[in-house]
Amino acid sequence: VHAGLHARMEFEFLEPIRPGARVRSRGSVVDKYERRGKPYMVTALVTEDEDGTVLVRGRFTQMLFRD
């Protein structure tokens, strides 16, 4: 992904992340669109603990810089 500018960030903290806990974050592109001639990309992410309990959900929107 090319460099970009964060346009929006949203997080939902569902459970505390304990010191020393092992967690995994995964993300995927869920939308791409153009507004006012500028390309945007929306990424969703989930952070889970070792047991698969969801700790954090988030989405961020990034305006992409074209070459």
C-alpha positions in Angstrom: 0.0 0.0 0.0 1.3 3.4 -0.9 1.7 6.1 1.7 -1.4 7.8 2.9 -3.1 10.1 5.4 -5.3 8.8 8.1 -8.8 10.3 7.6 -10.7 8.4 10.3 -10.1 5.9 13.0 -12.6 4.1 15.2 -11.9 1.5 17.9 -14.1 -0.5 20.2 -12.3 -1.8 23.3 -14.3 -4.9 24.4 -11.9 -6.4 27.0 -8.8 -5.1 28.7 -5.4 -6.2 27.4 -3.5 -7.5 30.4 0.2 -6.9 30.8 2.2 -9.9 29.5 -0.8 -11.2 27.5 -0.1 -12.6 24.0 -2.4 -11.1 21.4 -2.8 -11.2 17.7 -4.2 -8.5 15.4 -5.5 -9.2 11.9 -6.7 -6.7 9.4 -8.2 -6.7 5.9 -9.3 -4.2 3.4 -13.1 -3.9 3.4 -13.7 -1.0 1.1 -12.1 1.3 -1.5 -13.7 4.4 -2.9 -13.0 7.8 -4.4 -14.2 11.1 -3.0 -13.4 14.5 -4.5 -10.9 12.8 -6.9 -8.9 11.2 -4.0 -8.7 7.4 -3.5 -9.6 6.0 0.0 -9.2 2.6 1.5 -11.0 1.3 4.6 -9.3 -1.4 6.7 -11.0 -3.4 9.5 -9.0 -5.0 12.3 -9.6 -7.4 15.2 -7.3 -8.1 18.1 -7.8 -11.4 20.0 -6.1 -13.1 22.9 -4.7 -16.7 22.9 -8.2 -18.1 23.6 -9.7 -16.3 20.6 -11.6 -13.7 22.8 -12.0 -10.5 20.8 -10.4 -7.6 22.8 -10.5 -4.8 20.2 -12.3 -4.1 17.0 -11.4 -1.2 14.8 -11.7 0.4 11.4 -9.5 3.1 9.8 -9.9 5.0 6.7 -6.8 6.2 4.8 -6.6 8.6 1.9 -4.0 7.2 -0.4 -1.4 9.3 -2.2 -1.0 8.6 -5.9 2.4 8.2 -7.5 
